[in-house]
Amino acid sequence: MIDLVKKYVENRIQLVKFNFIGAISNVAAGLVSSFLLLIMGVAIMLMFSIALAFWLATFFESEIIGFALVGLIYLILLVVYALFAKDAIELKIKDKIVESALKDDDDFNESIDYEE
């Protein structure tokens, strides 16, 4: 009887380890994927920003004014984000991380047939 309890406890510990590893791998995969998307997005925004700055420079006949206007656009976006959207976006990111971490746990619990 004691051997069965000991084996059960060992199996539960192993199961917790596997669930933890699964949760960590889900979060890590999501972070790597998001980071790659961020890098690509920044590169695309950089190219469009430079193009917009040169395009505006043709209207104002000054590259300095063109680049300054693009900088001003980003400054306005930063202020709007900081004042109105920061908390909501942070909450969504936290929710996604927790959801990703608990995804394997939900899949595991759905596959178990509990008997009484």
C-alpha positions in Angstrom: 0.0 0.0 0.0 2.8 2.4 0.9 4.5 1.6 -2.4 1.4 2.6 -4.3 1.1 5.9 -2.4 4.8 6.6 -3.0 4.4 5.8 -6.7 1.3 8.0 -6.9 3.1 11.0 -5.3 6.1 10.5 -7.7 3.8 10.4 -10.7 1.9 13.6 -9.5 5.3 15.4 -9.1 6.3 14.3 -12.6 3.0 15.5 -13.9 3.4 18.9 -12.3 6.9 19.2 -13.8 5.5 18.4 -17.3 2.7 20.9 -16.9 5.2 23.6 -15.8 7.5 22.8 -18.7 4.5 23.0 -21.1 3.4 26.4 -19.7 6.9 27.8 -19.9 7.3 26.6 -23.5 4.0 28.2 -24.5 5.0 31.5 -23.0 8.5 31.4 -24.5 7.2 30.5 -27.9 4.7 33.4 -27.7 7.4 35.8 -26.6 9.8 34.8 -29.4 7.1 35.0 -32.0 6.0 38.4 -30.7 9.6 39.7 -30.7 10.1 38.7 -34.3 6.9 40.4 -35.3 8.0 43.5 -33.4 11.4 43.6 -35.2 9.7 43.2 -38.6 7.2 45.9 -37.7 9.8 48.3 -36.6 11.8 47.8 -39.8 8.7 48.4 -41.9 7.7 51.5 -39.9 11.3 52.9 -40.2 11.2 52.5 -44.0 7.7 54.2 -44.3 8.8 56.9 -41.9 11.8 57.8 -44.0 9.7 57.7 -47.1 7.1 60.0 -45.5 9.8 62.4 -44.3 11.3 62.7 -47.8 7.9 63.1 -49.3 7.0 65.9 -46.9 10.4 67.4 -47.6 9.4 67.9 -51.2 6.4 70.0 -50.2 8.3 72.1 -47.7 11.5 72.2 -49.7 13.5 71.3 -46.6 14.5 67.8 -45.4 14.8 69.1 -41.8 11.1 70.1 -41.8 10.1 66.8 -43.4 11.9 64.7 -40.7 10.7 67.1 -38.0 7.1 66.6 -39.0 7.5 62.8 -38.9 9.0 63.2 -35.5 6.1 65.4 -34.4 3.6 62.8 -35.6 5.3 60.1 -33.5 5.4 62.4 -30.5 1.7 63.0 -30.8 1.1 59.2 -31.1 3.3 58.7 -28.0 1.3 61.2 -25.9 -2.0 59.8 -27.0 -0.9 56.3 -26.2 0.5 57.3 -22.8 -2.7 59.2 -21.8 -5.4 56.9 -23.2 -4.3 53.4 -24.2 -1.4 52.3 -22.0 -3.3 50.6 -19.2 -5.7 48.8 -21.6 -2.8 47.5 -23.7 -0.8 46.4 -20.7 -3.8 44.5 -19.3 -4.4 42.7 -22.7 -0.7 41.7 -22.8 -0.9 40.3 -19.2 -4.1 38.4 -20.1 -2.5 36.9 -23.1 0.6 35.7 -21.1 -1.6 34.1 -18.4 -3.8 32.5 -21.1 -0.8 31.1 -22.9 0.7 29.7 -19.6 -2.6 28.0 -18.6 -3.4 26.7 -22.1 -1.7 23.3 -21.5 -3.4 23.0 -18.1 -6.8 23.4 -19.7 -6.1 20.9 -22.5 -4.9 18.4 -19.9 -7.9 18.8 -17.6 -10.3 18.3 -20.6 -8.6 15.1 -21.5 -9.0 13.5 -18.0 -12.1 11.5 -17.4 -12.8 11.9 -13.7 -14.3 8.9 -12.0 -15.9 8.9 -8.7 
